[in-house]
Amino acid sequence: MKALDKFMTPKGECVIWMATSANDATEFWALMGPWFAAKEVADALGEPLYDNEDLIWVIDIIADKAVGFGAIDMSHSDKKTVLLNYGFVQKDHRATGIYQRNLQARVKLIEQDTEAETIKALCTGDSAPTFRKLGFEERSKRGRYTWFVKEIKRK
């Protein structure tokens, strides 16, 4: 696991870590395992969590517990496109900046550690303002979801 960010919240210090289930299995499953079976997550995201070899997880940890997470789907990185998915923060940790910091950490990781030129994200109305603040452009809406895209300017 690799630390990406650290900051204070009203609930304590939050450390944002990058992990993959393949490389960080013991720590990853101890932190994320309960979320894969959580009805709260499936209801909020519109589907249960799934893991695969193309996902990079960015996990928000306070007091050794995962309170939020997001993933980067690298399955289309050969086309220089990545997808942000599974952005979630536990209900009692919302409105503390965790979601925005996780999203910023994922974007920075993509910009610095991949060759991706396009970041796509499908999100609900709750997270749309955060995407706009970070320079994502709205492309389309379908039901309760909105597609956002951010182009990365490479030199």
C-alpha positions in Angstrom: 0.0 0.0 0.0 1.2 3.5 -0.8 0.2 6.7 1.1 -1.2 9.4 -1.2 -2.5 12.0 1.2 -3.1 12.8 4.9 -5.3 15.4 6.5 -7.4 16.1 9.6 -11.2 15.7 9.7 -13.6 16.3 12.6 -13.5 12.5 13.2 -9.7 12.3 13.3 -6.7 12.1 10.9 -7.5 10.5 7.5 -4.8 8.8 5.5 -5.6 8.0 1.9 -3.9 4.8 0.6 -3.6 3.3 -2.8 -3.9 -0.5 -3.0 -4.6 -3.4 -5.2 -6.1 -6.7 -4.1 -3.4 -8.6 -5.8 -0.4 -6.8 -4.3 -1.8 -5.8 -0.9 -4.1 -8.8 -0.3 -3.9 -9.0 3.5 -4.3 -5.3 4.2 -6.7 -4.8 1.4 -9.2 -7.5 2.4 -9.0 -6.6 6.1 -10.0 -3.0 5.2 -12.3 -3.5 2.2 -13.8 -6.9 2.8 -16.8 -5.7 4.8 -17.7 -3.1 2.1 -18.1 -5.8 -0.5 -21.1 -7.2 1.3 -22.5 -3.9 2.5 -26.1 -3.2 1.4 -25.4 0.5 2.2 -22.8 0.5 -0.5 -24.8 -1.4 -3.1 -27.8 1.0 -2.5 -25.7 4.1 -2.8 -23.7 3.0 -5.9 -26.6 1.2 -7.6 -24.6 -2.1 -7.6 -22.5 -4.1 -5.3 -18.7 -3.8 -5.3 -16.6 -6.1 -7.5 -12.9 -6.4 -7.6 -10.7 -7.4 -10.6 -7.1 -7.1 -11.6 -7.7 -3.8 -13.5 -8.8 -1.9 -10.4 -6.6 0.4 -8.3 -8.3 1.2 -5.0 -7.9 4.4 -3.1 -8.9 3.9 0.5 -9.7 6.5 3.1 -8.6 5.3 6.6 -9.3 6.8 10.0 -8.2 5.0 13.1 -7.3 1.9 11.1 -10.7 1.6 9.6 -11.8 2.2 6.0 -14.4 5.0 6.0 -14.4 5.6 2.3 -12.9 4.5 -1.0 -12.8 4.9 -4.7 -11.4 2.9 -7.6 -9.6 3.6 -10.8 -10.5 1.1 -13.6 -7.5 0.7 -15.8 -9.1 -1.9 -18.2 -9.0 0.6 -21.1 -5.6 2.2 -20.3 -4.3 0.8 -23.6 -6.6 3.4 -25.2 -5.3 6.0 -22.8 -8.7 6.2 -21.0 -9.4 5.3 -17.4 -12.7 5.2 -15.5 -13.3 6.5 -11.9 -15.8 4.3 -10.1 -17.0 3.2 -6.7 -16.6 6.6 -5.0 -18.2 6.2 -1.5 -17.8 7.7 2.0 -19.5 6.2 5.1 -22.6 8.2 6.1 -21.2 9.5 9.4 -18.0 10.7 7.7 -19.7 12.7 4.9 -19.4 16.5 4.6 -15.8 16.3 6.0 -13.9 16.7 2.7 -13.0 13.0 2.4 -14.8 12.4 -0.9 -13.1 15.4 -2.5 -9.7 14.5 -1.2 -10.1 10.9 -2.4 -11.2 12.2 -5.9 -8.2 14.6 -6.0 -5.9 11.8 -5.0 -7.2 9.5 -7.8 -6.9 12.3 -10.4 -3.3 13.1 -9.3 -2.4 9.4 -9.3 -3.7 9.1 -12.9 -1.9 12.3 -14.0 1.4 11.3 -12.5 1.6 7.5 -12.7 -0.3 6.6 -15.9 -0.3 7.6 -19.5 -4.0 8.2 -19.6 -5.2 11.2 -21.6 -8.9 10.9 -20.6 -10.6 10.3 -17.3 -14.3 9.3 -17.4 -16.6 9.1 -14.4 -20.3 8.2 -13.9 -21.7 9.8 -10.8 -24.8 10.8 -9.0 -26.0 14.3 -8.4 -24.5 14.4 -4.9 -20.9 14.2 -6.3 -21.4 16.2 -9.5 -20.4 19.5 -7.9 -17.1 18.0 -6.8 -16.3 16.8 -10.3 -17.1 20.2 -11.7 -14.7 21.8 -9.2 -11.9 19.5 -10.3 -12.3 20.5 -14.0 -14.5 17.6 -15.2 -17.0 18.5 -17.9 -20.5 17.1 -17.9 -21.2 15.0 -21.1 -24.6 13.4 -20.6 -27.2 12.4 -18.1 -29.2 9.2 -17.7 -31.6 8.8 -14.9 -29.8 9.7 -11.6 -26.4 9.4 -13.2 -24.2 11.9 -15.0 -21.2 11.2 -17.2 -18.2 13.4 -16.6 -15.0 13.6 -18.6 -11.6 15.3 -17.9 -8.9 15.5 -20.6 -5.3 15.4 -19.3 -3.0 17.7 -21.1 0.3 15.8 -21.7 3.5 17.5 -22.8 
